[in-house]
């Protein structure tokens, strides 16, 4: 085989490349300062025992912070809660978003009005939304009044460990599904009408067209929605923090991995390095979950 000749770069090529990097330099500097540098610093902290109060010190301890996770029962609880949260919220909000988008795309009357109404939860601040739901979840709040009106059992949504995390799930599904609904709605309007016409000729009904035409054509969009959902749910923090007052209670039932990282980083002495190690492991878990989801989604083209 003939060896390929190495391309010789002329002064003009180097000048044009330099000009390109010069224009890119503000963005490169911003990314390096606010994204890459913090990531590298967090990795550095993960291998050290860090003291930030008083005299700052960094003591290299190798993998001790990572080994410590296996003996930390609260880390296990946080991972279990987060995994359960992801497994319930991601499929539910994806299915709900697709259902809402399909109803809006079906040509129903007043669809512009319903688009606005469905999307309103997404416009609300997460902290404000959490406070509103805490008022609704109160033992004498709106939700228990509705349940009692229909002779259904009421709950101590905030104080009962068996339902506290479920209460956060309901709130988050209601708040995030409309955002993904808009993505699905845009994709639905790009599906060619000829596919539905061909299905009509084959005698397919509305349900068959939905499952055999619509759902397969939306597979790449569904892949994107699931990936974004996985990333977002693994990073659950503010709702859990506000619900529990930062404790992860009651009885660690709302303790998530990110809330645990916050507690170790800012509420405990000398555990900043351990918090960075947990954050590093969380990033790896999210990366693996995302790669696995992409592997199972083989078809990346809409049509």
C-alpha positions as CSV (number, residue, x, y, z in Angstrom):
1,X,0.0,0.0,0.0
2,X,1.2,3.5,-0.9
3,X,1.8,5.8,2.0
4,X,-0.4,8.9,1.9
5,X,1.7,12.0,1.6
6,X,1.4,14.3,4.6
7,X,-0.3,17.6,3.6
8,X,1.9,20.6,3.9
9,X,0.2,23.6,5.4
10,X,1.0,26.9,3.7
11,X,1.2,30.2,5.5
12,X,-2.2,31.0,4.2
13,X,-3.7,27.9,5.7
14,X,-2.1,28.6,9.1
15,X,-3.2,32.2,8.9
16,X,-6.8,31.2,8.2
17,X,-6.7,28.6,11.0
18,X,-5.3,31.2,13.4
19,X,-8.1,33.7,12.5
20,X,-10.7,31.0,13.1
21,X,-9.3,30.2,16.5
22,X,-9.1,33.9,17.3
23,X,-12.9,34.2,16.6
24,X,-13.5,31.1,18.7
25,X,-11.3,32.2,21.6
26,X,-14.0,33.9,23.7
27,X,-16.2,30.8,23.6
28,X,-13.2,28.5,24.2
29,X,-12.2,30.6,27.2
30,X,-15.7,30.6,28.5
31,X,-16.1,26.8,28.2
32,X,-12.7,26.2,29.7
33,X,-13.2,28.6,32.6
34,X,-16.8,27.6,33.6
35,X,-17.1,24.0,32.4
36,X,-13.8,22.2,31.8
37,X,-11.9,23.7,34.7
38,X,-14.6,23.0,37.3
39,X,-14.8,19.4,36.1
40,X,-11.1,18.9,36.3
41,X,-11.0,20.6,39.7
42,X,-13.8,18.3,41.0
43,X,-11.9,15.2,39.8
44,X,-8.8,16.6,41.7
45,X,-10.9,17.0,44.8
46,X,-12.3,13.5,44.6
47,X,-8.8,12.1,45.3
48,X,-8.1,14.4,48.3
49,X,-9.2,15.1,51.8
50,X,-10.2,18.8,51.6
51,X,-10.3,21.4,54.4
52,X,-11.8,24.7,53.2
53,X,-12.7,26.3,56.5
54,X,-9.9,28.1,58.3
55,X,-6.6,27.1,56.7
56,X,-7.3,25.5,53.3
57,X,-5.5,22.1,52.9
58,X,-5.5,19.3,50.4
59,X,-4.3,15.8,51.5
60,X,-4.0,13.2,48.8
61,X,-5.7,10.0,49.9
62,X,-6.0,8.1,46.6
63,X,-9.2,6.1,46.1
64,X,-10.2,6.3,49.8
65,X,-13.2,8.6,49.0
66,X,-14.5,6.1,46.5
67,X,-14.0,3.1,48.8
68,X,-15.9,5.0,51.5
69,X,-19.1,5.0,49.4
70,X,-19.5,1.2,49.9
71,X,-19.7,1.7,53.7
72,X,-21.9,4.7,53.6
73,X,-25.5,3.5,54.1
74,X,-26.9,7.0,53.3
75,X,-25.2,6.8,49.9
76,X,-26.9,3.5,49.3
77,X,-30.3,5.0,50.3
78,X,-29.8,8.0,48.1
79,X,-28.8,5.8,45.1
80,X,-31.8,3.6,45.7
81,X,-34.2,6.6,45.9
82,X,-32.8,8.2,42.8
83,X,-32.9,4.9,40.8
84,X,-36.5,4.3,41.8
85,X,-37.3,7.9,40.9
86,X,-35.7,7.6,37.5
87,X,-37.4,4.3,36.7
88,X,-40.9,5.7,37.4
89,X,-40.7,9.3,36.3
90,X,-38.8,8.9,32.9
91,X,-41.2,6.3,31.3
92,X,-44.3,8.0,32.8
93,X,-43.4,11.5,31.6
94,X,-42.4,10.2,28.2
95,X,-45.7,8.3,27.7
96,X,-47.7,11.3,29.0
97,X,-45.9,13.7,26.8
98,X,-46.6,11.5,23.7
99,X,-50.2,11.2,24.7
100,X,-50.7,14.9,25.1
101,X,-48.9,15.6,21.8
102,X,-51.0,13.1,20.0
103,X,-54.3,14.6,21.3
104,X,-53.2,18.1,20.3
105,X,-52.1,16.8,16.8
106,X,-55.4,15.1,16.2
107,X,-57.2,18.3,15.2
108,X,-59.3,18.7,18.3
109,X,-61.3,21.8,18.9
110,X,-59.6,24.5,20.9
111,X,-56.2,22.9,20.4
112,X,-54.4,26.3,20.6
113,X,-56.0,26.9,24.0
114,X,-55.0,23.5,25.3
115,X,-51.4,24.0,24.0
116,X,-51.1,27.0,26.3
117,X,-52.8,25.3,29.2
118,X,-50.7,22.2,29.0
119,X,-47.5,24.2,28.7
120,X,-48.1,26.5,31.7
121,X,-46.4,24.2,34.3
122,X,-43.2,24.4,32.4
123,X,-43.2,28.2,32.7
124,X,-43.4,28.1,36.5
125,X,-40.2,28.3,38.6
126,X,-39.3,24.9,40.1
127,X,-39.1,26.4,43.6
128,X,-42.4,28.2,43.3
129,X,-44.0,25.0,41.9
130,X,-42.7,23.0,44.8
131,X,-44.1,25.5,47.4
132,X,-47.5,25.4,45.6
133,X,-47.5,21.6,45.7
134,X,-46.4,21.5,49.4
135,X,-49.5,23.6,50.1
136,X,-51.7,21.3,48.1
137,X,-50.0,18.2,49.8
138,X,-50.8,19.5,53.3
139,X,-52.9,17.2,55.4
140,X,-55.7,19.7,55.1
141,X,-54.7,20.7,51.6
142,X,-56.5,20.6,48.2
143,X,-55.5,17.1,47.2
144,X,-56.7,15.4,50.4
145,X,-59.9,17.4,50.2
146,X,-60.4,16.0,46.6
147,X,-59.6,12.5,47.7
148,X,-62.0,12.7,50.7
149,X,-64.7,14.0,48.4
150,X,-64.5,10.8,46.4
151,X,-64.3,8.7,49.5
152,X,-60.6,7.8,48.7
153,X,-57.9,7.4,51.4
154,X,-56.0,10.6,52.3
155,X,-52.3,10.7,53.0
156,X,-49.7,12.7,54.9
157,X,-47.9,13.4,51.6
158,X,-45.0,15.3,53.2
159,X,-44.5,13.5,56.5
160,X,-45.1,9.9,55.5
161,X,-41.9,8.1,54.3
162,X,-43.9,5.7,52.1
163,X,-45.4,8.4,49.9
164,X,-43.1,11.5,50.2
165,X,-41.0,10.5,47.2
166,X,-44.1,9.6,45.2
167,X,-45.5,13.0,45.9
168,X,-42.4,14.6,44.4
169,X,-42.7,12.2,41.4
170,X,-46.3,13.3,40.7
171,X,-45.3,16.9,40.8
172,X,-42.3,16.5,38.6
173,X,-44.2,14.4,36.0
174,X,-46.9,17.1,35.8
175,X,-44.2,19.8,35.4
176,X,-41.9,18.3,32.9
177,X,-44.2,16.3,30.6
178,X,-45.4,19.5,28.8
179,X,-41.8,20.4,27.8
180,X,-41.4,17.0,26.1
181,X,-44.9,17.3,24.7
182,X,-43.8,20.3,22.6
183,X,-40.9,18.3,21.2
184,X,-43.2,15.4,20.3
185,X,-45.7,17.8,18.7
186,X,-43.1,19.3,16.4
187,X,-42.0,15.7,15.3
188,X,-45.6,14.6,14.8
189,X,-46.2,17.4,12.3
190,X,-43.2,16.3,10.3
191,X,-44.5,12.7,9.7
192,X,-45.7,12.5,6.0
193,X,-49.5,12.2,5.6
194,X,-48.8,9.5,2.9
195,X,-47.9,7.0,5.6
196,X,-51.3,7.4,7.2
197,X,-53.1,7.3,3.9
198,X,-51.3,4.0,3.1
199,X,-52.4,2.7,6.5
200,X,-56.0,3.7,5.8
201,X,-55.9,1.8,2.5
202,X,-54.8,-1.3,4.5
203,X,-57.8,-0.9,6.8
204,X,-55.9,0.3,9.9
205,X,-57.9,2.0,12.6
206,X,-56.7,4.9,14.7
207,X,-55.1,2.8,17.4
208,X,-53.2,0.6,14.8
209,X,-52.0,3.7,13.0
210,X,-50.7,5.1,16.3
211,X,-48.7,2.1,17.3
212,X,-47.6,0.9,13.8
213,X,-47.0,4.3,12.2
214,X,-46.7,7.1,14.7
215,X,-44.7,5.4,17.5
216,X,-42.0,3.8,15.1
217,X,-41.6,7.1,13.3
218,X,-41.0,8.9,16.6
219,X,-38.3,6.5,17.8
220,X,-35.4,8.9,17.4
221,X,-37.4,11.7,19.2
222,X,-38.3,9.2,22.0
223,X,-34.7,8.4,22.3
224,X,-33.8,12.0,22.8
225,X,-36.7,12.5,25.3
226,X,-35.6,9.5,27.3
227,X,-31.9,10.6,27.4
228,X,-32.9,14.1,28.5
229,X,-35.3,12.6,31.1
230,X,-32.6,10.4,32.5
231,X,-30.1,13.3,32.8
232,X,-32.7,15.5,34.5
233,X,-34.1,13.0,36.9
234,X,-30.7,11.8,38.1
235,X,-30.0,15.4,39.0
236,X,-33.1,15.9,41.2
237,X,-32.2,18.3,43.9
238,X,-34.3,21.4,44.5
239,X,-37.7,19.7,44.9
240,X,-36.2,17.2,47.4
241,X,-34.4,20.0,49.2
242,X,-37.4,22.2,49.6
243,X,-39.8,19.3,50.5
244,X,-37.5,18.1,53.3
245,X,-35.9,21.4,54.4
246,X,-32.5,20.0,53.1
247,X,-32.6,16.9,55.3
248,X,-33.8,14.4,52.8
249,X,-36.5,13.3,55.2
250,X,-38.8,12.0,56.4
251,X,-36.5,9.0,57.3
252,X,-34.3,9.6,54.2
253,X,-37.2,8.9,51.9
254,X,-36.6,11.9,49.7
255,X,-32.8,11.8,49.9
256,X,-31.3,11.9,46.4
257,X,-27.7,11.6,45.3
258,X,-27.4,15.3,44.4
259,X,-28.9,16.3,47.8
260,X,-26.4,14.0,49.5
261,X,-23.6,15.6,47.6
262,X,-24.8,19.0,48.8
263,X,-25.0,17.8,52.4
264,X,-21.5,16.4,52.4
265,X,-20.0,19.4,50.5
266,X,-21.6,22.3,52.5
267,X,-23.1,20.8,55.7
268,X,-20.2,18.6,56.9
269,X,-16.6,19.4,57.9
270,X,-13.8,17.9,55.8
271,X,-16.1,16.0,53.3
272,X,-15.8,18.2,50.3
273,X,-13.5,15.6,48.6
274,X,-15.9,12.8,49.4
275,X,-18.8,14.9,47.9
276,X,-16.7,15.4,44.8
277,X,-16.1,11.6,44.6
278,X,-19.9,11.0,44.8
279,X,-20.5,13.6,42.1
280,X,-17.9,11.9,39.9
281,X,-19.6,8.5,40.3
282,X,-23.0,10.1,39.5
283,X,-21.6,11.5,36.3
284,X,-20.3,8.0,35.3
285,X,-23.7,6.5,36.1
286,X,-25.5,9.1,34.0
287,X,-23.0,8.5,31.2
288,X,-23.5,4.7,31.3
289,X,-27.3,5.0,31.4
290,X,-27.2,7.3,28.4
291,X,-24.9,5.1,26.4
292,X,-27.0,2.1,27.1
293,X,-30.2,3.9,26.1
294,X,-28.5,4.9,22.8
295,X,-27.4,1.4,22.2
296,X,-30.9,0.1,22.5
297,X,-32.2,2.8,20.1
298,X,-30.7,1.6,16.9
299,X,-32.7,3.6,14.4
300,X,-31.6,7.2,14.5
301,X,-33.5,8.4,11.4
302,X,-37.1,9.6,11.3
303,X,-37.7,8.6,7.7
